Amino acid sequence: MSSTTTSTPVSQRINAWCEQHLSNRQYVLLLSFLVGVGAALAAQVLKWLIFEIEHLLTAQFDSTRTNWLYLVYPVVGIFITALFIKYVVRDNIGHGVTKILYAISRKQGHIRRHNTWSSVIASAVTIGFGGSVGAESPIVLTGSAIGSNLGNFFHRDHKTLMLLIGCGASGAIAGIFKAPIAGLVFTLEVLMIDLTMASLLPLLVSCLTATCITYALTGTDPMFSFHLSDPFTVNRVPTAVLLGIFCGLISLYFTRAMNAFEQVFGRFSGLWSKLALGGTVLAILIYFFPPLYGEGYNTIHLLLGSSHEGAVDVMNNSLFYGHTHLLLLYLGCILLFKVFATTATNGGGGCGGTFAPSLFLGCIGGFVFSRLWNAYSPMQIDVPETNYALLGMAGVMSGVFHAPLTGVFLIAELTGGYALFLPLMIVSVSSYLTIHAFEPHSIYSMRLARRGELLTHHKDRAVLTLMSMDAVIDRNRPILSKDSYLGQAVHVVAQSKSIHFAVCAADNRLLGIINLNDLRKIIFRSELYRMYRVEQLMSQPPVLLRTDMSMPEVMDIFDSSGAGTLPVADAEGHFVGFIQRGKLYASYRKILKDFSEE
């Protein structure tokens, strides 16, 4: 077994006992149970912290007027979080699910220890003070970190680490939402852990364990109260398809706008400049639109309620209070500005995810769609606003995450709306197909996909993604100077078993290569050793590989060039080493074997 964690007598004794008394399958199931316990408890701690901070800060607000503290709290929250991350954590903990995908594809499943607690503290402060993000991505990262570090502690192999990461993510989703099926499906769709008989049972154990613990601590009621008073009928299928398309467009807008606004923050390097921009944007938006404060679950509760007055209460604490005729305009502005509030929170130094924002936008989008449809549609088909608010949640989640099954099961389990399974599927699939026509990757995976670091269900591409350029580069061959005589070069390379050598300038820039096979006619003629210099004998390689190339690119170059060995240089042209086709293919076969084993 391999591990990056230092062995301890305790872990060695426990590991030895378990390996002696348990089969490997039983051992993994025990670990998945422990991961489920840890993920559920972490989720409950995070939810409790968020509630207590938000209640302490806002419980005394007068709902009939605005409050100037909305201009202060969000800035204070992301400022505290930014200081905590910079001086205590000293690591980037944003984009939690993206970090998990990166750990799976490029770091052999190893997630740093601080991720088992740092995201909980950072996101609790951010959201409690009003940051317009969700707690789910941080808790998914926390659960996965628990799985990764538990596997490391017990010296589990790479394949088991990958599975325990999936168990942690599943348990986190199941625990925070009381949604065991959604937790399982999320891991398969978003983290792209392969569904096999070897992985299904541990994932289920983690999901069920986390859900049962959450039930024991908070009760069995669904997260959102929903009562189906108007069942779905076949004549509403066209409206469900249209709602799905509408949600897909909202998802596309959210994804593209978030990426564009993130690039604005990327141009700033200092903490204060990012905080100034993010804090200003966030504070102003929350002041004018208080539903943007925090996760936004109170707004979802109001819109899923059965009364018209409940929807109007969304305008509490705002300048729009009492202007009920402006409700749709108010909600439309929130649809437009939510993405900027979310991005400003993370870009300004806060910590949070996009789960809650997608549910929030979906609920508002479904409500607005149904209200407009009922008011202006020429078709005599009435659609219930609460039902379509719920369907919108599934639609936007499916679009943003490119995960239609997760959207269906999560919303059904969140609300107990199992009677709406058919329209949930229609809306989710329509939304997914709509955004997929424009954006092939989810908001989590698109950053890694651009760099060729995304692990997918495509086995060949997944193996290439798992391969590391560093692992196949030979850096130990001697380097030749262009001014050296042939005799000097022969003396240098005599101790090496290789036949390809780099010729470099004084600054280590690659000038050419020497192939000993091309010099066989003169290499053993000592009388020629002082007649030729290396510069006269070197040749240019057919292709020069770069360290920033992806492994699929490297494979394609070897296939197209037919070369057996190629030099590698960094982005500035400095020589790094050689890659041999045989070593490259051997590494590929080894990873494929490990990846395919049950």
N, C-alpha and C positions, 0 to 999 in steps of 0.2 A: 504494500500500500504506500502511496505517496502522500506527502503532506507538507505544507509550508509552516505548520504550527509546531513549535518546539515540544518534544515529547516530555511528559511528566510521569512520575511513578503512578499517580492516580489514574491517569488516562490509560497507561499501559496495562495496569491491573484490571481495570474495567473492560478494556478491549479484549484482553486475553480471556477473561471469564466469559464474556459474551460469545467470542469465537469458539470457545470450548463447549458451551452449553446450548447455543442457538445456531440454527442454520443461517446462511447468509440472508435468505428471504425473511426469516423471523427478525433478524438483526435490523434490517432495513425498515420493517414495519414498526419495530419499537422506536427507532429514531424518528420515523414520520409521525408517530404519536406524540413524542416529545416536542417536535417542531410545531405541531398543531397547538399544543398547550401554550408554548411560548408566543406564537403569533397571536392567539386569541387574547392572552393577557396583555400583550403590548397594545393591541387594538383598543382594548377597554381603557387602559391607562391614557392613551392618546385622546380618546373621545371624552373622558372625564376631565382631562386638563383643558381641552378646548371649551367645554361647557362652562367650567368654573371661571376661566379667564373672561370669556364673553359675558357671562352673567354678572360678574363683578364690575365690569366696565360699563355695561349698557342697561342694566335692569331698571335704572331710575329715569331713563329717557322718556320724555313726553311724546306720545305718538302723534299728537296733533300739530307738531311743528318741527322744524329742522333743529339740529343740534350741532354747534360749532366743534364739538369734540370729534365729530367724524373727520374733521380736517387734521386732527392730531394723532388719534390712536393708530391708524394704519402706518403712519410714518415712524412712530415710536416702535411699533412691532417689527417692521422690516429692519430698522436700525439695530435693535437688540439682536435680532436673528443674524444679521450680517456680522456683527462683532463676535457673536458666539461661534459662527462658522470660521471666521478668519483667525481668531486667537485661541479658541478651545479645540475645535474639530480640526482645523487646518487642512481641510480637504473639500473638494466640491461634492455636495450631497444633493444638488438639484437634479431634476429629470430622473426620478427614482427608477422607473421601469426601464428607461434607456440604459441606466447604469447596470441593471440586472442583465439585459440583453448583451451588453458589452462584456460583462464578467463571464457569461456563458460562452460567448464566441471567441474572446481574445485572452481571457485570464484563467482559463481552465476551471472556471466555477469558483474562484476564490474572491470573496467579498470581505473588505476590511472589517475588523472587529467593531470599530466605533459605529458602524452602520446599524448595529443591534440596538443602539439607544439614541444616537445623535439626531436622526431624523424625527424621532418622537418629540424631543425637546424643541427642536427648531420649528417644526410645523405647528406644534401647539401654540407657541408664542406668536408665530406669523398669523395663524387663522384666528386665534383668540382676540388679537388686537385688530382684526378686520381684514387681513389679507384675503384677496378674492380668489382663493384656490381651494383645493380639496385635500383631505387628510389621507386619502386612499393610496395614492402613489407612495408617499413616505412610509405608510405602514406595510405596503407590499415589499418595499426595499428592506424594511426592518425584518419582516418575516423571512425573506430570502436570505438575509444576512445571518439570521439565527440558524437556518438550515445549513448554510455554507460553513459557518464556524463550528457547529456541532459535528458536522461531517469531518472537518479538519481535526477537531479535538480527538475524535475516535479513529483518525487515520484511514478514512474511507477513500476509495479510489475516485478517479475523475468522473466516471459514469454515475456513481452513487452521489457524488457532490451535485451533479447536474439535477438529479432527481430530487434531492433534498432542497435545493433552491426552489424547484417547482412546488414542492410540498409547502414551503414557507409562504410562497406567493398565494397558493390555493387557500391555505389556512387563514392568511390575512384577509383575503376577500370574503371568505366564508364567515370569519369572525366579526368583521366590522359591519357586514350587511345582513348577517343571519341567512346566508345564501350559499349552501354547500354545493349545489349543482353549478351555480355561476362561478364559484371558486375553481372548480375542476375545469370547466370549459374555458375560463380565462387563461389558465396555464397552457392549455392546448392551442388556443387561438392566438394569444398575444405573445407569450413567451416561446411558443412553438416547440414545446417539449413533445416528443413523439408519444402517441398513445399506443402502448403495448400492454400485454398482460402483466409484464414486469413492473410497469409504471402506474397502471390504473389503480391497483389496490393501495399502494402507499399514498397516492394523491387523495383517494377517497377517505383513508384513515385520517389524514390531516384535516380535510374539510369537515368531516363529521365531528372530530374531536373539538375543533375550534368552534363549530356551531353549538355543540352541546354545552361547552363552557360558557359561551355568550348567553345561551338560553338560561343557564343556571344563575348567571349574574344579573341579567336584565329582563328576563321573562321571554315568552314565546311569541309575543305580538310582533307582526311585521314592522319594519322600520317606518313605513309610511302608511297611514290609515287610508284605505280606499274601499268604497262600497259601490258595487256594480248595480246601478239601478236601471240601466238601459242596455240589455245585451246586444252584442254585435249581430247584424243581419247581413245577408248576402248583398243586398242592394248598396251597402256601404263599401264594398270592395274597391270601386274606383276612387273613393275619397281616401281610403287607406293607402292606395298606391301613390296618389298625389301628395299625401302627407309625407310618405317615405321620400319622394323626390325633393320635397321642400326641406326635410331634415338633412338629406344628403347635401343640398346646397348650403345649408347652415354649417354643416360639418366642414365643407370645403372652405368656406369663408373663414371659419374659426382656425383651421389648420394653416391656410396661406397667410392670414393676417398675423397669427402668432409668430410664424417663422420670419415674416418681414419685420415685425417689431422687435423680435429678439436680435436681429442683425443690427438694429439701431443701438441697442445696449452693448452689442459686441464691439462697437467702435470706441466705447469708453473703457479705460483700463483701471481707473481709480475707484475706490469704494465710495468716496463722497460724491463723485459725479453721477454714478449709477443710482445712489440713494436719492440724490436731488431730483433726477428725472423720474425714477420710479415712484418715489414718495409723492411728488407733486401730482402726477397723473392719477395715481390711486386715490389720494385724498380728495381731489376735486370730483372725481367720478362718484365716490361713495357719498360725498356731501349732497350731490344732486340726485343720486339714485341709491338710497340706503339698502335696497335688496342686494346690492353688490358686496355688502359687508359680509365677510366670512364665507362659509360654504354655500349659503343660500338655501339651506334645507327648510327654513321657515317659510320661504316663498313657495316651495314645492308643496308643503302641507296646506297652505292656503288655496293654491290652485287645484289641488286634488280634492278639496272639500266640495260639498254639494250645493253650497249657497252662493248666490251672487255677491253677498256682502263680504264673504271670505276673500274673493278675488279683489274686491275694492280695497281691502286692508293691505294689499301689497304696497299701496301708495302712502302708508303711514310713515311718519318721520321725515317726509319730503316736502318740497315746495309745491308738489302736486296734490297734497292732502285736501280732500273735499271736492276736487275737480274730477268727479267720476266719469264724466264724458270724455276725458282725455286718457282713459285707461289703456286703450290700444296703442296710442302714441307713446305713452310711458313705457309699456312693455316692449314696443318696437325699439325704442332708444336703448333699453337694457340689452336686447338682442345684439344691437350694433356695438355697444361699448364694453360688453363683458370680456371680450377677448383682450382688450387693452388693459382692463383692470387686472386680469389674470397674469398677463405678460409683465405688466409693471410690477406686480408683487414679486415674482421670481427674479426679474431682471434687476430690480432695485435692491436685492439682497435677501428676500424672503425665501421660504421653503414650502413647497406644496405641489400638488398634482392637478391633473385635468379631469379626474373622475367626476368630482362634484360639479365643476363648471359644465361638463357635457350633460349631466342629468338636469342641471338648472336650466340650461339653454333649451334642452329638449322639451322640458315641461312648459316653459313659456312659449316655445315655438308651436307645440301642439295646441295650446290654449288659443293663441292668436289665430292659427289656421282655422280652428273650429269656429271661433267668433266671426271671422271674416266670411267663412263659407256660409254660415247660417244667415248672415246679413245680406250677402250679395250674390250668392250662387243662383243661377236660373233653374237649376235642378231642384226638384221637390224632395230632397233627401236631407233630413235633419240629422246633425251629428252632435252627440253629447260632448260638452266641453271637457268634463273631467276625464272621460275615457280617452279623448284624443290628447289631452295633456300627458296622460300616462303613456300612450303610444309614442308620443314625441320623445319621451325620455329614452325609450328603446331605440328610436330612429337615430338620434344624434349620437348616442353612445356607439351604436353599430358603425356609423360613418366615421367618427373621429378615431376610433380604435381599430377599424376594419375588422370588427368581430361581431357578426350578426347573431351568432348563437349566444355569446355573452350578453348581448343586449336583450335578447328574448328572455333568457332564464333569470338574469339579474332583476329585471323589472317585474317579472312574474313573482319572484321570491321576495323582493323588496316590499311589494304592495299586497301580495296575496291575490293578484289579479289573474289567476290561472284560467278563468273563463274567457279571457281575451287572447288566448294563445294564437289563434289563427290570425287576427289582425296584427298582433305583435310580430309574427313572422313576416307578414306581408310588408309592414312598414320597415322592419329591419333589413330585409333583403333589398327592397327598393332603395333605401338609403345607401346601403353598401354598394350596390351596382352604380348608383349615381356618382358617388365620390370616386369610385374605382376607375371610372372613365376618365377622370382628370388627374387623380393622385394615386399611384399604385401602392404606396406604403402608408402605414398608419403614422400618427403624430409621434409615436414612440420610436418607430423603426426607421423613419426616413433619414435621420441623421447618420445612423450606422450604414444604411443602404448606400448612401452617397459615397462612403469611404470603402465599400466592399467588406464591411465587418459585421454584416447581419447574418445570423444563423437562420436557415429556413428549413421547411420540410423536404426540400429537394436535396436528396442524399449527397449527390456529387458536389453540389454547391456548398452544402453544409460542411462536408469534409474539407474542402478548400478553404472555407472560412475559418475552420478550427486550426488549420496549419499556420505556422509562424515563419516569417521570412528569416528571422534570427536563427531559428533552429536548423535551417538547411544551408546557411552560409558558412563556408570554410574560410576562417580568418587567419589561419596559422601558416600559410605558405610564405616563403621569403619573397621580398620585393626587390626587383632589380633596378639599377640606375642606368639611364640611357648612355652614359659615358663609360660604362664598364666594358672591358675587353671580354671576348668570348671565354677566355681562360678563367677570368674572375667569375663570370656567370656560372660556368660549369662547377667551379669550386663551391659556390653558394648553394646551388640546387642539388648537389651530389647527395646530401643527406635526406632529401625529400623523395617520397614515392610518387609525387604528382608529375605531370608533364606540362601543365599550363602555369605560367607565372606572369605576374603583372610588372610592367615597366612604368615607373612613376617619376614625376618631377620632384623637386625638393619639397614642395608644399603638398605632396602626396596626391597630386592630380594624375589621373590615369592617362598615360601617353600611348600605350599599346600593350600587346601581350606577346609572350614568347611561347611557342608550342614546340617542345623538344622533338616531336615526330617530324616536324618540318626541317630539323637541323641534323638529322641522322647522318648525312653524307659528310658533315664537317665536324661534328661534335667530338669524334674520336681521333681527329687528326691534330695532334698537339702543335704541329708546326704552324697551324692557322690560328692559334689562340691569341696571338698578338696582332693579327691582320684585320680582324673584324671586331667592331664594337656592337653592343646590344642594340643601339639605335638603328644600325643597318639591318639587323636580323628580325626586329620586331614587326608585327603586323597588327592591323586593326581588327578588333573582334567583330563578328557579324552583327551582333546586337549588344548594347550595353544596358544591363538591367539597373533599375533604381530602387532604392530602399523604400520609396513611397508607393511602389506598385503593389497591387493586390495579387494574391496567389492565383486567381483565375487568369490574370494578365500574364503572369510568369509562365504558367502552364501553356497558354496559347502561344507564347513566343518560342518556347522550346519545341512545340509541335510544328510551328510554321517554319522555323529556321533549320530544324534538324540538327542543331548543335548538341554536343555532349556536355560541354562545360562553357559557362558564360560568366564574365566578370560583373560585379555589382559595385555601383558607386552611389554616394549620397546625392542630395539635391544640388550641391555645389560642385559635383564632379570629383570629389575625393574618393579614392579607391577604398572599398570596404572588404571585399573578399571574392570568392568564386562560389557558384552554385553548380553542382553536378547533376545531370539528368537522373542518373541512377539513384543518388541519395534523395532527390526530390520525389521520385516515384516510390521509393521504399518508405519514406515518411507518409506519403499518401496512403499506401496499402496498410500501414500499421494503424493509422487513425481510422481508416474505413473499417478495419477489423474490429477495433474497439467500439466504434460508433454503432456497428451493426449487431454486436452481441447482445443477447437478452440478459 
